[in-house]
Amino acid sequence: MQSLSIISVNIWQILISFANLAILTWIIKKFLFKPVKKVMDARRETIDSAYARADAAEAEAEEHRKNYAAAMAAVNQTTDQMINQAARDAERRGAEIESAARDRAREIREQAEADAQLEKKKAEDEIRREIADVSTQLTEKLLEREIRPEDHRGLIDSFLEEL
């Protein structure tokens, strides 16, 4: 029966162990668990605020992206309008230059025709004078008499007019 004496149960020993466990649990809870819980809660709040800031930054970035896309669309539309306006202006200016060139060419042609008519008239007058001079000289020699050149020119001019 000796073996049973080794396994004896001491109630006071169990109660003291439970009391030690309770005191140790209270000390750990008071001095270790609560401060660790405070640190963990503070860390959780820091992480949550970081996530909130990240979400806000992401939303702001998305808003900036939308504004940028809208601004780029407006810029593209404006540049398209400017290019189209420049093309229309260039066509209009080209038509004006072409019209001015045609008008100038017509004026030059008319001036050239007028100059040609004037030269033709001068040449005809010169030829008439030469014919009158030659006729006067021929008539003087043929008739061997003296006729005034002004009278003779008048006769020749009237003859040429009839021709």
Residue frames as a rotation matrix with the C-alpha (Angstrom) as fourth column:
MET 1
0.551 0.835 0.000 0.00
0.835 -0.551 0.000 0.00
0.000 0.000 -1.000 0.00
GLN 2
-0.122 -0.720 -0.683 2.77
0.525 -0.631 0.571 2.19
-0.842 -0.289 0.455 -0.15
SER 3
-0.750 -0.187 0.634 2.10
0.660 -0.263 0.703 3.11
0.036 0.947 0.321 -3.64
LEU 4
0.255 0.915 0.313 -1.09
0.806 -0.380 0.453 4.84
0.534 0.137 -0.835 -2.64
SER 5
0.474 -0.101 -0.875 0.54
0.685 -0.582 0.439 7.13
-0.554 -0.807 -0.207 -0.21
ILE 6
-0.682 -0.732 0.018 2.54
0.546 -0.492 0.678 8.73
-0.487 0.472 0.735 -2.99
ILE 7
-0.631 0.523 0.573 -0.65
0.470 -0.330 0.819 9.76
0.617 0.786 -0.037 -4.79
SER 8
-0.262 0.591 -0.763 -2.23
0.901 -0.132 -0.412 11.62
-0.344 -0.796 -0.498 -2.00
VAL 9
0.000 0.381 0.924 -4.33
0.610 -0.733 0.302 14.69
0.793 0.564 -0.232 -2.62
ASN 10
-0.571 -0.211 -0.793 -3.67
0.764 -0.489 -0.420 17.76
-0.299 -0.846 0.441 -0.60
ILE 11
0.403 0.856 0.325 -6.61
0.910 -0.411 -0.047 20.15
0.094 0.315 -0.944 -0.78
TRP 12
0.654 -0.192 -0.732 -4.65
0.200 -0.889 0.413 23.09
-0.729 -0.417 -0.542 0.58
GLN 13
-0.485 -0.870 0.090 -2.03
0.248 -0.038 0.968 22.62
-0.839 0.492 0.234 -2.00
ILE 14
-0.371 0.435 0.821 -4.68
0.926 0.115 0.359 22.64
0.062 0.893 -0.445 -4.79
LEU 15
0.704 0.686 -0.182 -6.33
0.702 -0.711 0.037 25.75
-0.104 -0.154 -0.983 -3.35
ILE 16
0.280 -0.694 -0.664 -3.03
0.057 -0.678 0.733 27.58
-0.958 -0.243 -0.150 -3.12
SER 17
-0.680 -0.507 0.530 -2.21
0.513 0.188 0.837 26.59
-0.524 0.841 0.132 -6.73
PHE 18
0.065 0.793 0.606 -5.58
0.975 -0.180 0.130 27.90
0.212 0.582 -0.785 -7.89
ALA 19
0.781 0.175 -0.599 -5.03
0.398 -0.879 0.261 31.10
-0.481 -0.443 -0.757 -5.95
ASN 20
-0.229 -0.937 -0.264 -1.57
0.138 -0.300 0.944 31.47
-0.964 0.179 0.198 -7.50
LEU 21
-0.581 0.074 0.811 -3.09
0.804 0.208 0.557 30.87
-0.127 0.975 -0.180 -10.93
ALA 22
0.514 0.845 0.151 -5.80
0.853 -0.522 0.016 33.46
0.093 0.121 -0.988 -10.33
ILE 23
0.589 -0.362 -0.722 -3.33
0.152 -0.828 0.539 36.06
-0.794 -0.427 -0.433 -9.03
LEU 24
-0.522 -0.836 0.168 -0.94
0.284 0.015 0.959 35.38
-0.804 0.548 0.230 -11.89
THR 25
-0.257 0.529 0.809 -3.80
0.963 0.068 0.261 35.66
0.083 0.846 -0.526 -14.41
TRP 26
0.771 0.577 -0.269 -4.91
0.612 -0.789 0.063 38.94
-0.176 -0.214 -0.961 -12.84
ILE 27
0.203 -0.795 -0.571 -1.35
0.051 -0.574 0.817 40.33
-0.978 -0.196 -0.076 -12.89
ILE 28
-0.685 -0.444 0.578 -0.82
0.552 0.203 0.809 39.29
-0.476 0.873 0.106 -16.51
LYS 29
0.123 0.817 0.563 -4.20
0.975 -0.204 0.083 40.76
0.183 0.539 -0.822 -17.49
LYS 30
0.810 0.225 -0.542 -3.57
0.425 -0.862 0.277 43.99
-0.404 -0.455 -0.794 -15.59
PHE 31
0.317 -0.796 -0.516 0.05
-0.251 -0.595 0.764 44.62
-0.915 -0.113 -0.388 -16.52
LEU 32
-0.710 -0.662 0.240 0.55
0.018 0.324 0.946 42.76
-0.704 0.676 -0.218 -19.77
PHE 33
-0.383 0.613 0.691 -2.73
0.886 0.455 0.088 42.06
-0.260 0.646 -0.718 -21.59
LYS 34
0.631 0.696 -0.343 -4.25
0.588 -0.718 -0.372 45.55
-0.505 0.033 -0.862 -21.31
PRO 35
0.144 -0.603 -0.785 -1.11
-0.364 -0.770 0.525 47.41
-0.920 0.210 -0.330 -22.47
VAL 36
-0.821 -0.416 0.391 -0.62
0.160 0.489 0.857 44.95
-0.548 0.766 -0.335 -25.31
LYS 37
-0.035 0.892 0.451 -4.28
0.955 0.163 -0.249 45.36
-0.296 0.422 -0.857 -26.22
LYS 38
0.602 0.200 -0.773 -3.85
0.136 -0.980 -0.148 49.17
-0.787 -0.017 -0.617 -26.19
VAL 39
-0.397 -0.831 -0.389 -0.81
-0.387 -0.233 0.892 48.88
-0.833 0.504 -0.229 -28.47
MET 40
-0.745 0.168 0.646 -2.68
0.561 0.682 0.469 46.52
-0.362 0.712 -0.602 -30.79
ASP 41
0.367 0.930 -0.022 -5.71
0.812 -0.332 -0.480 48.85
-0.454 0.158 -0.877 -30.89
ALA 42
0.366 -0.313 -0.876 -3.47
-0.239 -0.942 0.237 51.84
-0.899 0.123 -0.420 -31.65
ARG 43
-0.737 -0.670 0.087 -1.75
-0.141 0.279 0.950 49.86
-0.660 0.688 -0.301 -34.38
ARG 44
-0.353 0.709 0.610 -5.14
0.876 0.479 -0.051 48.82
-0.328 0.517 -0.791 -35.82
GLU 45
0.620 0.591 -0.516 -6.26
0.421 -0.806 -0.417 52.49
-0.662 0.041 -0.748 -35.85
THR 46
-0.099 -0.753 -0.651 -3.03
-0.433 -0.556 0.709 53.52
-0.896 0.352 -0.271 -37.59
ILE 47
-0.861 -0.203 0.467 -3.50
0.258 0.617 0.743 50.82
-0.439 0.760 -0.479 -40.24
ASP 48
0.050 0.960 0.277 -7.19
0.920 0.064 -0.387 51.71
-0.389 0.274 -0.880 -40.70
SER 49
0.570 0.127 -0.812 -6.32
0.001 -0.988 -0.154 55.40
-0.822 0.087 -0.564 -41.13
ALA 50
-0.540 -0.804 -0.251 -3.58
-0.345 -0.061 0.937 54.46
-0.768 0.592 -0.244 -43.62
TYR 51
-0.649 0.390 0.653 -6.12
0.701 0.640 0.314 52.41
-0.295 0.662 -0.689 -45.58
ALA 52
0.451 0.856 -0.252 -8.60
0.697 -0.514 -0.500 55.31
-0.557 0.050 -0.829 -45.46
ARG 53
0.200 -0.464 -0.863 -5.95
-0.365 -0.853 0.374 57.73
-0.910 0.240 -0.339 -46.72
ALA 54
-0.819 -0.520 0.240 -5.00
-0.018 0.443 0.896 55.28
-0.573 0.730 -0.373 -49.46
ASP 55
-0.221 0.828 0.516 -8.65
0.924 0.347 -0.162 54.94
-0.313 0.440 -0.841 -50.50
ALA 56
0.617 0.426 -0.662 -9.04
0.281 -0.905 -0.321 58.73
-0.736 0.012 -0.677 -50.51
ALA 57
-0.235 -0.793 -0.562 -5.86
-0.451 -0.423 0.786 59.12
-0.861 0.438 -0.258 -52.56
GLU 58
-0.795 -0.008 0.606 -7.07
0.434 0.690 0.579 56.48
-0.423 0.724 -0.545 -54.99
ALA 59
0.257 0.957 0.136 -10.44
0.874 -0.171 -0.455 58.23
-0.412 0.236 -0.880 -55.35
GLU 60
0.497 -0.148 -0.855 -8.67
-0.137 -0.986 0.091 61.56
-0.857 0.072 -0.510 -55.86
ALA 61
-0.634 -0.772 -0.045 -6.37
-0.232 0.134 0.963 60.02
-0.737 0.622 -0.264 -58.45
GLU 62
-0.460 0.557 0.691 -9.39
0.826 0.554 0.103 58.57
-0.326 0.618 -0.716 -60.27
GLU 63
0.606 0.689 -0.398 -11.02
0.531 -0.723 -0.442 62.02
-0.592 0.057 -0.804 -60.23
HIS 64
0.072 -0.683 -0.727 -7.83
-0.429 -0.680 0.595 63.58
-0.900 0.269 -0.342 -61.61
ARG 65
-0.787 -0.346 0.511 -7.69
0.237 0.596 0.768 60.91
-0.569 0.725 -0.387 -64.31
LYS 66
0.061 0.899 0.433 -11.29
0.943 0.091 -0.321 61.66
-0.328 0.427 -0.842 -65.33
ASN 67
0.667 0.143 -0.731 -10.57
0.086 -0.990 -0.115 65.42
-0.740 0.014 -0.672 -65.36
TYR 68
-0.366 -0.889 -0.276 -7.44
-0.336 -0.151 0.930 64.83
-0.868 0.433 -0.244 -67.43
ALA 69
-0.635 0.193 0.748 -9.36
0.657 0.645 0.391 62.67
-0.408 0.739 -0.536 -69.91
ALA 70
0.496 0.868 0.004 -12.06
0.773 -0.440 -0.456 65.34
-0.394 0.230 -0.890 -70.21
ALA 71
0.433 -0.418 -0.799 -9.45
-0.250 -0.907 0.340 68.06
-0.866 0.053 -0.497 -70.66
MET 72
-0.670 -0.715 0.199 -7.64
-0.047 0.308 0.950 66.02
-0.741 0.627 -0.240 -73.32
ALA 73
-0.208 0.685 0.698 -10.93
0.928 0.363 -0.079 65.46
-0.308 0.632 -0.711 -75.17
ALA 74
0.749 0.484 -0.452 -11.60
0.376 -0.873 -0.311 69.21
-0.545 0.063 -0.836 -75.07
VAL 75
-0.011 -0.844 -0.537 -8.06
-0.390 -0.491 0.779 69.95
-0.921 0.218 -0.324 -76.28
ASN 76
-0.714 -0.229 0.661 -8.43
0.416 0.621 0.664 67.42
-0.562 0.750 -0.348 -79.11
GLN 77
0.269 0.890 0.367 -11.74
0.917 -0.120 -0.381 68.96
-0.295 0.439 -0.848 -80.11
THR 78
0.682 -0.057 -0.729 -10.26
-0.014 -0.998 0.065 72.46
-0.731 -0.034 -0.681 -80.01
THR 79
-0.406 -0.897 -0.173 -7.25
-0.278 -0.059 0.959 71.45
-0.871 0.437 -0.225 -82.09
ASP 80
-0.465 0.321 0.825 -9.52
0.791 0.569 0.224 69.73
-0.398 0.757 -0.518 -84.62
GLN 81
0.656 0.748 -0.103 -11.56
0.651 -0.630 -0.425 72.92
-0.382 0.212 -0.900 -84.87
MET 82
0.370 -0.603 -0.707 -8.41
-0.308 -0.797 0.519 75.01
-0.877 0.025 -0.481 -85.26
ILE 83
-0.668 -0.628 0.400 -7.07
0.124 0.436 0.892 72.70
-0.734 0.645 -0.213 -87.97
ASN 84
-0.086 0.726 0.682 -10.39
0.962 0.238 -0.132 72.77
-0.258 0.645 -0.719 -89.82
GLN 85
0.782 0.354 -0.512 -10.55
0.292 -0.935 -0.202 76.57
-0.550 0.009 -0.835 -89.52
ALA 86
-0.070 -0.899 -0.432 -6.97
-0.331 -0.388 0.860 76.89
-0.941 0.203 -0.271 -90.78
ALA 87
-0.647 -0.116 0.753 -7.79
0.558 0.602 0.572 74.63
-0.520 0.790 -0.325 -93.75
ARG 88
0.402 0.864 0.304 -10.87
0.886 -0.283 -0.368 76.73
-0.232 0.417 -0.879 -94.58
ASP 89
0.656 -0.226 -0.720 -8.84
-0.074 -0.969 0.237 79.93
-0.752 -0.102 -0.652 -94.24
ALA 90
-0.458 -0.887 0.061 -6.12
-0.090 0.115 0.989 78.50
-0.885 0.447 -0.133 -96.49
GLU 91
-0.352 0.412 0.840 -8.68
0.888 0.431 0.160 77.49
-0.296 0.803 -0.518 -99.14
ARG 92
0.725 0.669 -0.164 -10.32
0.605 -0.733 -0.312 80.91
-0.329 0.127 -0.936 -98.98
ARG 93
0.351 -0.687 -0.636 -6.96
-0.287 -0.725 0.626 82.68
-0.891 -0.037 -0.452 -99.17
GLY 94
-0.612 -0.566 0.553 -5.91
0.300 0.480 0.824 80.44
-0.732 0.670 -0.123 -102.06
ALA 95
0.103 0.746 0.657 -9.13
0.981 0.033 -0.191 81.30
-0.164 0.665 -0.729 -103.90
GLU 96
0.819 0.167 -0.549 -8.52
0.187 -0.982 -0.021 85.01
-0.542 -0.085 -0.836 -103.25
ILE 97
-0.139 -0.952 -0.273 -4.94
-0.249 -0.233 0.940 84.77
-0.958 0.199 -0.205 -104.54
GLU 98
-0.556 -0.024 0.831 -6.11
0.676 0.568 0.469 82.83
-0.483 0.823 -0.300 -107.61
SER 99
0.522 0.822 0.228 -8.84
0.831 -0.429 -0.355 85.39
-0.194 0.375 -0.906 -108.27
ALA 100
0.636 -0.356 -0.685 -6.39
-0.139 -0.926 0.352 88.26
-0.759 -0.129 -0.638 -107.84
ALA 101
-0.479 -0.854 0.203 -3.93
0.016 0.222 0.975 86.55
-0.878 0.470 -0.093 -110.20
ARG 102
-0.213 0.489 0.846 -6.65
0.943 0.329 0.047 86.06
-0.255 0.808 -0.531 -112.81
ASP 103
0.810 0.534 -0.243 -7.71
0.482 -0.842 -0.244 89.70
-0.335 0.081 -0.939 -112.49
ARG 104
0.257 -0.806 -0.534 -4.10
-0.298 -0.591 0.750 90.85
-0.919 -0.034 -0.392 -112.80
ALA 105
-0.609 -0.462 0.645 -3.52
0.410 0.514 0.754 88.60
-0.680 0.723 -0.123 -115.83
ARG 106
0.253 0.780 0.572 -6.68
0.955 -0.107 -0.276 89.99
-0.154 0.616 -0.772 -117.45
GLU 107
0.817 0.006 -0.577 -5.50
0.070 -0.993 0.089 93.55
-0.572 -0.114 -0.812 -116.74
ILE 108
-0.218 -0.968 -0.127 -2.07
-0.184 -0.087 0.979 92.78
-0.958 0.237 -0.159 -118.19
ARG 109
-0.453 0.113 0.885 -3.66
0.781 0.529 0.332 91.19
-0.431 0.841 -0.328 -121.27
GLU 110
0.642 0.752 0.148 -5.99
0.745 -0.568 -0.350 94.19
-0.180 0.335 -0.925 -121.74
GLN 111
0.565 -0.521 -0.640 -3.07
-0.209 -0.841 0.500 96.58
-0.798 -0.149 -0.584 -121.29
ALA 112
-0.506 -0.785 0.356 -1.01
0.132 0.338 0.932 94.60
-0.852 0.519 -0.067 -123.79
GLU 113
-0.080 0.562 0.823 -3.89
0.974 0.218 -0.054 94.66
-0.210 0.798 -0.565 -126.28
ALA 114
0.868 0.389 -0.309 -4.30
0.354 -0.921 -0.164 98.41
-0.349 0.033 -0.937 -125.76
ASP 115
0.133 -0.907 -0.400 -0.54
-0.282 -0.421 0.862 98.89
-0.950 -0.002 -0.311 -126.22
ALA 116
-0.549 -0.304 0.778 -0.63
0.559 0.559 0.613 96.76
-0.621 0.771 -0.136 -129.37
GLN 117
0.417 0.777 0.471 -3.53
0.899 -0.278 -0.339 98.81
-0.132 0.565 -0.814 -130.75
LEU 118
0.791 -0.183 -0.584 -1.67
-0.047 -0.969 0.241 102.01
-0.610 -0.163 -0.775 -129.94
GLU 119
-0.291 -0.955 0.046 1.50
-0.118 0.084 0.989 100.71
-0.949 0.283 -0.138 -131.62
LYS 120
-0.286 0.270 0.919 -0.54
0.875 0.463 0.137 99.58
-0.389 0.844 -0.369 -134.61
LYS 121
0.783 0.622 -0.007 -2.12
0.583 -0.739 -0.338 103.04
-0.216 0.261 -0.941 -134.87
LYS 122
0.444 -0.710 -0.547 1.31
-0.310 -0.695 0.649 104.68
-0.841 -0.118 -0.528 -134.58
ALA 123
-0.514 -0.654 0.555 2.70
0.267 0.493 0.828 102.34
-0.815 0.574 -0.079 -137.23
GLU 124
0.145 0.650 0.746 -0.24
0.967 0.066 -0.245 103.11
-0.208 0.757 -0.619 -139.56
ASP 125
0.905 0.173 -0.388 0.26
0.153 -0.985 -0.081 106.84
-0.396 0.014 -0.918 -139.04
GLU 126
0.034 -0.978 -0.203 3.99
-0.292 -0.205 0.934 106.48
-0.956 0.027 -0.292 -139.65
ILE 127
-0.457 -0.160 0.875 3.39
0.663 0.595 0.455 104.45
-0.593 0.788 -0.166 -142.80
ARG 128
0.599 0.732 0.324 0.91
0.780 -0.444 -0.440 107.05
-0.178 0.517 -0.837 -144.03
ARG 129
0.717 -0.395 -0.575 3.46
-0.233 -0.913 0.335 109.81
-0.657 -0.106 -0.747 -143.48
GLU 130
-0.351 -0.906 0.237 6.14
-0.066 0.276 0.959 107.85
-0.934 0.321 -0.157 -145.26
ILE 131
-0.166 0.378 0.911 3.79
0.915 0.404 -0.001 107.06
-0.368 0.833 -0.413 -148.14
ALA 132
0.853 0.503 -0.138 2.83
0.438 -0.834 -0.335 110.72
-0.284 0.226 -0.932 -148.27
ASP 133
0.329 -0.818 -0.472 6.48
-0.380 -0.572 0.727 111.76
-0.865 -0.060 -0.499 -148.31
VAL 134
-0.566 -0.543 0.620 7.36
0.294 0.571 0.767 109.23
-0.770 0.616 -0.164 -150.96
SER 135
0.195 0.727 0.659 4.30
0.943 0.045 -0.329 110.18
-0.269 0.686 -0.677 -152.99
THR 136
0.831 0.076 -0.551 5.20
0.055 -0.997 -0.056 113.83
-0.553 0.016 -0.833 -152.72
GLN 137
-0.142 -0.965 -0.221 8.69
-0.353 -0.159 0.922 113.19
-0.925 0.209 -0.318 -153.94
LEU 138
-0.530 -0.021 0.848 7.45
0.632 0.657 0.411 111.03
-0.566 0.754 -0.335 -156.79
THR 139
0.529 0.813 0.244 4.82
0.798 -0.379 -0.468 113.51
-0.289 0.442 -0.849 -157.78
GLU 140
0.584 -0.388 -0.713 7.32
-0.229 -0.921 0.314 116.36
-0.779 -0.020 -0.627 -157.74
LYS 141
-0.519 -0.847 0.115 9.63
-0.148 0.222 0.964 114.49
-0.842 0.483 -0.241 -159.99
LEU 142
-0.356 0.442 0.823 6.88
0.840 0.538 0.075 113.40
-0.409 0.718 -0.563 -162.29
LEU 143
0.675 0.716 0.180 5.26
0.728 -0.607 -0.319 116.70
-0.119 0.346 -0.931 -162.65
GLU 144
-0.356 -0.927 0.121 8.44
0.921 -0.370 -0.124 118.63
0.160 0.067 0.985 -162.22
ARG 145
-0.015 0.333 0.943 6.68
0.016 -0.943 0.333 121.40
1.000 0.020 0.009 -160.71
GLU 146
-0.918 -0.391 0.058 6.57
-0.007 -0.130 -0.991 122.73
0.396 -0.911 0.117 -157.26
ILE 147
0.266 0.963 -0.047 3.76
0.010 0.046 0.999 121.74
0.964 -0.266 0.003 -154.99
ARG 148
-0.175 -0.301 0.937 3.73
-0.895 -0.349 -0.279 122.47
0.411 -0.888 -0.208 -151.38
PRO 149
-0.831 -0.226 -0.508 4.17
-0.073 0.950 -0.304 119.36
0.551 -0.215 -0.806 -149.30
GLU 150
-0.798 0.588 0.135 1.24
-0.175 -0.011 -0.985 120.24
-0.577 -0.809 0.112 -146.99
ASP 151
0.019 0.819 -0.573 -1.17
-0.947 -0.169 -0.273 120.40
-0.321 0.548 0.773 -149.98
HIS 152
-0.254 -0.212 -0.944 0.22
-0.677 0.736 0.017 117.18
0.691 0.643 -0.331 -151.35
ARG 153
-0.992 -0.108 -0.059 -0.11
-0.028 0.666 -0.745 115.43
0.120 -0.738 -0.664 -147.97
GLY 154
-0.429 0.903 0.021 -3.70
-0.545 -0.241 -0.803 116.54
-0.720 -0.356 0.596 -147.74
LEU 155
0.146 0.451 -0.880 -4.40
-0.975 0.214 -0.052 115.03
0.165 0.866 0.471 -151.18
ILE 156
-0.534 -0.439 -0.723 -2.64
-0.363 0.891 -0.273 111.79
0.764 0.117 -0.635 -150.28
ASP 157
-0.950 0.213 0.230 -4.39
-0.168 0.275 -0.947 111.55
-0.265 -0.938 -0.226 -146.89
SER 158
-0.063 0.982 -0.177 -7.76
-0.808 -0.154 -0.568 111.97
-0.585 0.108 0.804 -148.56
PHE 159
0.041 -0.011 -0.999 -6.78
-0.831 0.555 -0.040 109.34
0.555 0.832 0.013 -151.13
LEU 160
-0.834 -0.427 -0.350 -5.69
-0.165 0.797 -0.581 106.91
0.526 -0.427 -0.735 -148.38
GLU 161
-0.670 0.669 0.322 -8.90
-0.463 -0.037 -0.886 107.54
-0.581 -0.742 0.335 -146.47
GLU 162
0.219 0.774 -0.594 -10.86
-0.968 0.093 -0.234 106.54
-0.126 0.626 0.769 -149.54
LEU 163
-0.309 -0.418 -0.854 -8.81
-0.511 0.830 -0.222 103.37
0.802 0.368 -0.471 -149.78
